Amino acid sequence: MARKPRDITVLHGHRVVSGSELRATFVEQENAADNPVRLRRRIVHGVVLVMLVGLLAAAIIVAVAIMNGQIKLPVAERSKAAVSVCPAATYDYTPPEKVNVNVYNSTSRPGLARSVADQLAARKFVVGAISNTTSSYRGVALVVSGAAGQSAAFSVQRNVPGSDYFQDGRTDPSVDVIITGDFKELAKPELVDQTPGRLSCPREERRIVDDSTVPLSPTATPTGG
């Protein structure tokens, strides 16, 4: 009995791929690479990748420039008009006998509050509290009142030249005078200007920068001052 011819495409139980089949496989892969859909996807992916790399590089460059001071970011500036606390109204000179004033000494000179209070009383101001207090303010004096006492504060300021006006939240028309380090003396009675005018805030610029809108409110009980 003749032996069955040996199948040359099978070796040890495995199929042998012929050269023609290999060539056909590579041709199919090359054709797949030329597929328009796949080509568009590759292009889109490449463009996106390039854009991401560019954005990252630009962000790094800008960050370095900001750190080196080559690029300065705009900083919003506070409006001085918006935070101004100096009243713009014009006031008449209120007669001293209608002004209730408290006098406080924040200097190291003993008896100064009492001395100033006596001088104001001699000018017919109605003197209330006389005491020592503390204040970090550097200047001649602080004149403090609520909105209801601004006209009275104007009269007091005319007697304390160089003083700086502050407004606080009190509702009565009383006025506080806080004497500070640069105080020398009151204006001479015959030289007090009694014409209408505005409250004086010579430290307005400093107060805006320091965010200090009101001075330290006196809390001490009346003493010899």
Secondary structure, 3 states (H helix, E strand, C coil): CCCCCCCCCEECCEECCCHHHHHHHHHHHHHHHCCHHHHHHHHHHHHHHHHHHHHHHHHHHHHHHHHCCCCCCCCCCCCHHHHCCCCCCCECCCCHHHCEEEEEECCCCCCHHHHHHHHHHHCCCEEEEEEECCCCCCCCEEEEECHHHHHHHHHHHHHCCCCEEEECCCCCCCEEEEECCCCCCCCCHHHCCCCCECCCCCCHHHHHHHCCCCCCCCCCCCCCC
